[in-house]
Amino acid sequence: MPNTGFADAAQLRAEMPLFTGPNWDFGSLRRVNDAIERIAFDELGLDIYPVQIEVITSEQMLDAYSSVGLPLMYKHWSFGKRFAYHETLYRKGLQGLAYEIVINSNPVICYIMEENSMTMQTLVIAHAAFGHNHFFKNNYLFRQWTDADGILDYLSFARDYVAKCEERHGHEAVERVLDAAHALKEHGVNRYAHRSRPNLAEEQRRMDERRAHEEATYNDLWRTVPQLGGDADDPAENAKQHEHLRQQLGLPEENLLYFIEKRAPRLEDWQRELIRIVRNVSQYFYPQKQLQLMNEGCATFVHYAIMNRLHDKGLITEGSMLEFLHSHSSVVFQPGFDDPRFSGFNPYALGFSMMSDIRRICEKPTPEDRDFFPEIAGCGDPFGVLRHAWANYRDESFVLQYLSPKVIRQFKIFQISDDSSKPSLRVEAIHDELGYRRVRSALSKQYDLSRREPDIQVMDVDLTGDRCLILAHYVHEGVLLEEKTCRSVLRYAAFLWGYGVKLLEIEAATDKVLKTYEAAVEPT
Amino acid sequence: MNIVDRRPNPKGKSLSNRQRFLARARVEVKSAVQEALRKRKVADVEHGEKVAIPTRGISEPLFHHNRRTGRTDHVIPGNKEYVRGDEIPRPTGGEGQGGREGSPDGSGDDAFEFTLSKEEFLDMFFEDLELPDLVKKSLKDTTAVDLQRAGYTVTGNPSNLSIPRTMRLSMARRISLKRPKLADIEAMRERLEEARARGDDEEEIARLTRELEHNERRSKIIPYIDPIDVRYRRFDRVPRPNTEAVMFCLMDVSGSMTEAMKDLAKRFFMLLHVFLTRRYRHVDVVFIRHTSTAEEVDEETFFYSRETGGTVVSTALEKMLEIARARYPIDRWNIYGAQASDGDNYGADSSRCVSLLGGDVLPLCQYFAYVEVGDGMGGSLTGLSRDSDLWRAYSEVAPAHEHFAMRRVGDPAQIFTVFHELFAKGGVRA
């Protein structure tokens, strides 16, 4: 057995390794990229944007960190704060730097650090330039929400625009608007695609049609039908008018920044444009927040598959393989909840395990898998199934669909319920026969962004009175807002709106108002 | 695939963000710097400092769920012992609950620690301090002048000829006066040759000849460069403020000065030195120590060698005058003096000190500080004991001279306060 094994291996490794030793150069980067490309296209069937690899230093990597991973960004103190924070961690040795940063643009820009060894560069190219890249290009959320072709141009416009505003209106004025907009940035995204507004000609045509229809079907008899009194004091009529007004304003509106940008009575044009910039950047990141698990899982799965294939083909040495495995296993390490290192699920670990398990289910299913995944168990096309999943799911639906009992057992996932009215927590489900489905749907909910973030909407505006903006937080399961941050965010909102802002915490199930916050405009 | 090497790109892309951040956190950073100063040694004053600032002024609030209200489910990994239906006592520290994601901006942290660079640190430290009489008042006496560019002029010497400006004006004039171009004249001449070679009729040839002559004349009348085009670079002579300073450190090293007192004096001198280096391009330091005689020594000897002997302060002042006159002419140098002593002096010498100081030294100096160091016990400094000889003597001089200050220091913690007092903007002068 060992003999034949070695013979096979020797035959497989007929090719020369692409590189030896830790040092990298541009030639070997190119060779590695070409080798990976063959595997990625022919065996995994990936479909990617063109890639631009940029070699940077660690300091530039810190720079990139501070501007939330984007290559260009407007200037704001919060980015300086982020830089100082990461720099301190890095200098103290508490935190290593990421090996790469990849930007969802066309072409995909992939930063790699100069101090990485050649093995790490190979891993990074497989991970970012192929794994993330395929995901960026194919996932439906990115396709729907992210304009990969235009993002860099837009960012450069944003940077210049902010700089120009600072020149014209002063640092402070710009900073105030940006601060306030940043406070609302998580509520500055469209969660659903808007219906496109009909243009004027279209509207005219529809009105003509309607009138023509009325004329054609005119019947004098309708005139004699007594009508309900139309006097202004009628509360029902008032309510109707109010409703009409709300409709005209597009209320309720969940995109707070959009509403403020379009409707705030006292903003100047450049302030509106600044809000729009913050909103657009926030919208760019909106899909990423819903796809963290899948994105990292996809990239990790792809690099693992590619590195193993490179090794099988004898294109990388045993030493490189060991180096890779060392780094891979620390990337997919998942500490337990009672571990001091625990900070939630590691998206690399869970994503990688789920995707590897899909592969196993497709290739070597157990009866349990056939039970849970009848459509894919034993189908023999793991990459096809994975490509489908990468393209058509987001974290929440991916977990709901594909979290297998084996992964639940592997991670020993359990669900506890935390009811603030009770003194203790209760374990609801664990990794057993009764618990798999409960754990799965609960974890899926945990990944649902609309549950994670407070559900806040613009409810009403008192346009005829004091112009107060009324927001509503719909409370689910009795979870209220954190009071201190809520008050400071509302102050920012009031600054942008120009008049008072009120926030009602409304129990979603009963429409009962639980709590009211108010913020007035602070004199400048 | 495309590989770009970005490593040579300019560094410090986020520098302006950092400055904005520091400006934003100014109040917090400032108080943290003061706090840090209280703890650190003076010898380190030139290094950067790690400061921890509370996140208050720099928080970025967002709407958050309050985790202590309502009912939430947590799904977490790593179950070792629990089965369904188990009750777990609520953890008190909020540890590990619910897998809160590590906040990318550190907003979860109470304090936020980062390192200030040396520059930033000193900026903060010296922010509200200023040097009295930073620039020599008698600028017109100084001979040093700088040349400063000041536009263009129509007269000047040839070495200052501004060719770009001259050519620009020349070109504008040539275009506006429609001076024929050399190439056009060449083309006309060629056409005339061709016409002659072809044997065209006389009239055509005559017309071409006329045209050529006309243009040639024009190009002669309108010169390529006219004297009115010529411009010279103009320089203004501006008197140069002195950017060089010399700092005289005078210290009593007689037997009565203990190590602790010398340490105090050293701290004061060092602070002054750092402060001066930030204000002047070049700072010389002269160390003069004295017992009953004064001598100029190097830094090492100044602070660390031991001497015994009596105390005659005036020798040090004389030495200072002598060196200043020999090496630091007053029109080129800003002269600062700092004297540290325990206040002892040879009885008859004090009056001589007063006359030297008031008559010769102070007119020379931009600023002169006298620091009387105590033995660190504090008792003798509280004014319970009698004033020292020197203190009493100098007190006579002080009222007449604005740029003379005297202070007492008892222990290292007071150094910063005293220093701040001495150099505070519009501060107190004793």
Interface residues (C-beta under 8 A of the other chain):
Chain A: F26 L29 R30 N33 E37 P50 V51 Q52 I53 E54 V55 I56 T57 E59 Q60 L62 D63 S66 S67 V68 K75 H76 W77 S78 F79 G80 K81 R82 F83 A84 Y85 E87 T88 R91 P107 Y111 E114 A129 H171 E175 D179 H182 A183 K185 E186 H187 Q334 P335 G336 F337 D338 D339 F342 S343 G344 F345 F411 K412 I413 F414 Q415 I416 S417 D418 D419 S420 P423 S424 L425 R426 V427 E428 A429 I430 H431 D432 L434 G435 V439 A442 L443 K445 Q446 E453 P454 I456 H473 V475 H476 E477 G478 V479 L480 L481 E482 E483 K484 T485 C486 S488 V489 Y492
Chain B: M1 N2 I3 V4 D5 R6 R7 N9 K11 K13 S14 S16 N17 R18 Q19 R20 F21 L22 A23 R24 A25 K50 I58 S59 E60 P61 L62 F63 H64 H65 N66 R67 R68 T69 G70 R71 T72 D73 H74 V75 I76 P77 G78 N79 K80 Y82 V83 R84 G85 D86 E87 I88 P89 R90 G96 Q97 G98 G99 R100 E101 G102 P104 D105 G106 F112 E113 F114 T115
